[in-house]
Amino acid sequence: MKDENLHEGHRERLRVRAIENGLDSFNEHQVLELILSFYLPRVDTNPIAHKLIKEFGSLAKVLEAKTSDLMKVDGMGEKASAFIELIPQILKAYKKSKMQSGVCITSPMQVFDYLGDMIKLVPYEEFYLICLNSKSKVLLAKLLSKGTNNQVSLNLQQITQTALQTSASGIILVHNHPSGTSQPSAEDIILTKKVYLSLSLNGICVMDHLIIAKDDYYSFNKDGLFKVFNREFNSILDFDVLRQKAPKYEV
């Protein structure tokens, strides 16, 4: 009984800490310990969480595991294992609900508020395209590609076709850097320049490209790289005409 009371007190402190301060200060086994505490209310979930991390290697790998494999870990029940397997699907449903059309985006911070929290802790790179109408309202937010923990491939034709099909006046590119730094790589800059030129030639403004890391984000527009692109492409594009049709966007 004494041990049970001790465990109950620890679980309650863990839940209160999570609710009041969020999970940023939690390590991976503490996150699992918290999740399991709701399904194994009379069990010390701390050692089970450690076993899961040891068995699968990381929190991400645990969440990607199948129910049948999770149940092989000592202490894991069917309901707790099934819920852990469902967590990524729940997050996908949340993402889909979060990315509603009609939201107005007019600055890098609003881009981050719209999408940043959902992808900053994803363990692999994800690349999103946000299409805006002339009044800066979202027409479409679409996941274009998933990659590894340090790279993602993207199809320039797919971006152009999607923007044209939605009759977008402007688009915003967004991807995450699980490595921790928000600074663009040489490949990021080259890709952005290609998209910028391709969309501009089709009469669509590229408003920004945000790279989102765990603790901050980088904006191509805010950092002045789009001004550099404008100078490079000035001989073949009339940016004054293009800007007249562009959505409002402040940096």
C-alpha positions in Angstrom: 0.0 0.0 0.0 2.9 2.4 0.8 4.5 1.8 -2.6 1.2 2.3 -4.3 0.6 5.6 -2.5 4.2 6.7 -3.5 3.6 5.8 -7.1 0.2 7.6 -7.1 1.8 10.8 -5.7 4.6 10.6 -8.3 2.1 10.2 -11.2 0.0 13.1 -9.9 3.1 15.4 -9.7 4.1 14.3 -13.2 0.6 15.2 -14.6 0.4 18.5 -12.8 3.9 19.4 -14.1 2.9 18.5 -17.7 -0.4 20.5 -17.5 1.2 23.6 -15.9 4.5 23.7 -17.8 4.1 21.5 -20.9 6.5 18.7 -22.0 9.6 20.7 -23.0 11.4 19.9 -19.8 10.5 16.2 -20.0 13.0 13.7 -21.3 11.7 10.9 -23.5 11.1 8.2 -20.9 9.2 10.7 -18.8 6.8 11.4 -21.7 6.2 7.7 -22.0 5.8 7.4 -18.3 3.1 10.1 -18.4 1.3 8.4 -21.3 1.3 5.0 -19.7 0.1 6.3 -16.3 -3.3 6.9 -17.8 -3.6 3.2 -18.9 -1.7 1.5 -16.1 -3.1 3.5 -13.1 -1.9 1.1 -10.4 1.6 0.4 -11.8 4.9 2.2 -11.6 5.3 3.1 -15.2 8.8 4.6 -14.9 10.7 1.3 -15.3 8.3 0.3 -18.2 9.1 3.5 -20.0 12.8 2.9 -19.6 12.4 -0.6 -21.0 10.5 0.8 -24.0 13.2 3.3 -24.8 15.9 0.6 -24.4 14.0 -1.8 -26.6 13.1 0.5 -29.5 15.8 3.2 -29.2 13.9 6.4 -28.9 10.5 8.0 -28.2 9.9 8.3 -31.9 10.6 4.6 -32.5 8.3 3.6 -29.6 5.5 5.6 -31.2 6.1 4.0 -34.6 6.1 0.5 -33.2 3.2 -2.0 -33.7 0.9 -3.1 -30.8 2.1 -6.7 -31.1 5.8 -5.6 -30.7 5.0 -3.2 -27.8 3.2 -5.9 -25.9 6.4 -8.0 -25.9 7.9 -5.5 -23.4 7.4 -6.6 -19.8 4.6 -4.7 -18.2 2.9 -3.5 -21.4 -0.8 -4.3 -21.8 -2.9 -4.5 -25.0 -4.8 -1.2 -24.4 -1.7 0.8 -23.5 0.2 -0.7 -26.5 -2.7 0.1 -28.9 -3.0 3.7 -27.7 0.7 4.3 -28.2 0.4 2.9 -31.7 -2.5 5.3 -32.4 -0.7 8.4 -31.2 0.9 9.2 -34.6 -2.5 8.8 -36.2 -4.1 11.1 -33.6 -1.4 13.7 -34.4 -2.1 13.4 -38.1 -5.8 14.0 -37.5 -4.9 17.0 -35.4 -2.7 18.4 -38.2 -5.5 18.0 -40.7 -7.9 19.8 -38.4 -5.4 22.5 -37.6 -4.7 23.3 -41.3 -8.1 24.6 -42.1 -8.6 26.9 -45.1 -9.7 30.5 -44.6 -7.0 31.4 -42.0 -5.3 34.7 -42.8 -1.5 34.6 -42.8 0.4 37.9 -43.3 3.8 37.4 -41.5 6.4 34.8 -40.7 5.2 34.6 -37.1 1.7 33.7 -38.3 3.2 31.0 -40.5 4.9 29.6 -37.4 1.7 29.8 -35.4 -0.2 28.0 -38.1 2.2 25.1 -38.6 5.3 25.4 -36.5 4.2 23.6 -33.3 3.1 20.6 -35.4 6.4 19.9 -37.1 9.2 21.4 -35.0 9.6 18.1 -33.0 9.0 15.7 -35.9 12.1 13.4 -36.1 12.2 13.5 -39.9 12.0 16.4 -42.4 8.5 17.3 -43.7 7.9 19.8 -46.5 4.7 21.8 -46.7 3.2 24.1 -49.2 0.7 26.8 -48.1 -1.3 28.5 -50.9 -2.8 31.9 -50.3 -5.4 34.0 -52.2 -5.0 37.7 -52.9 -6.4 38.5 -49.4 -3.8 36.4 -47.7 -6.3 33.7 -46.8 -5.2 30.0 -46.9 -6.6 28.1 -49.8 -4.6 24.9 -49.2 -2.0 23.7 -46.8 -0.5 20.4 -48.1 2.3 18.0 -47.0 4.3 17.6 -50.1 7.1 15.3 -49.0 8.7 13.4 -46.0 12.4 12.7 -45.8 15.0 11.6 -43.3 16.4 13.4 -40.2 18.5 15.7 -42.4 17.1 15.9 -45.9 13.9 15.8 -47.9 13.4 15.6 -51.7 10.9 17.9 -53.4 9.4 18.0 -56.9 9.5 21.5 -58.4 6.8 20.6 -60.9 4.5 19.3 -58.1 4.8 22.7 -56.3 4.0 24.7 -59.5 1.1 22.5 -60.5 -0.4 22.6 -57.0 -0.2 26.4 -56.8 -1.7 26.8 -60.3 -4.5 24.3 -59.6 -5.6 26.2 -56.4 -5.4 29.5 -58.3 -3.1 30.8 -55.6 -1.9 34.4 -55.7 1.0 33.6 -53.4 2.6 30.5 -51.7 4.7 29.9 -48.6 7.1 27.0 -48.2 7.6 25.4 -44.8 9.9 22.6 -43.7 11.5 21.5 -40.5 15.1 20.8 -39.4 15.2 17.9 -36.9 19.0 18.4 -36.6 18.3 21.5 -34.4 19.6 24.4 -36.5 17.1 26.6 -38.5 19.8 27.9 -40.8 19.3 27.0 -44.5 21.6 24.6 -46.2 23.0 25.3 -49.6 20.5 22.8 -51.0 17.6 24.7 -49.3 18.8 28.0 -50.9 19.1 26.5 -54.4 15.7 24.8 -54.1 14.0 28.0 -52.9 15.6 30.0 -55.7 14.2 27.5 -58.3 10.7 27.6 -56.8 10.9 31.4 -56.6 11.7 31.7 -60.3 9.3 29.0 -61.5 6.3 30.4 -59.6 7.1 34.0 -60.5 7.2 33.1 -64.2 3.7 31.7 -63.7 2.5 34.9 -62.1 2.5 33.5 -58.5 4.4 35.2 -55.7 6.6 33.2 -53.3 5.9 35.0 -50.1 8.4 33.1 -47.8 10.1 29.9 -47.0 10.3 29.1 -43.3 12.7 26.6 -41.8 11.5 25.5 -38.4 13.7 24.0 -35.7 13.0 23.0 -32.1 13.7 26.4 -30.6 13.4 29.0 -33.4 12.7 29.5 -37.1 14.4 31.1 -40.2 12.5 33.2 -42.7 14.0 33.6 -46.2 12.0 36.8 -46.8 12.8 38.4 -43.4 16.5 37.6 -43.8 16.6 39.4 -47.2 17.3 36.5 -49.5 14.2 37.2 -51.7 15.6 40.7 -52.4 18.8 39.0 -53.6 16.6 36.7 -55.9 14.8 39.8 -57.2 18.0 41.4 -58.3 19.2 38.2 -59.9 15.9 37.7 -61.9 15.2 41.4 -62.5 16.1 41.2 -66.2 13.5 38.6 -66.9 10.7 39.4 -64.5 8.6 42.5 -63.8 8.4 42.3 -60.0 6.3 45.5 -59.7 3.5 43.9 -61.7 3.8 40.7 -59.7 3.7 42.5 -56.3 0.4 44.2 -57.3 -1.3 40.9 -57.2 0.5 39.5 -54.2 -1.1 38.8 -50.9 -0.3 41.1 -48.0 2.8 39.9 -46.2 4.9 41.8 -43.6 8.4 41.0 -42.5 
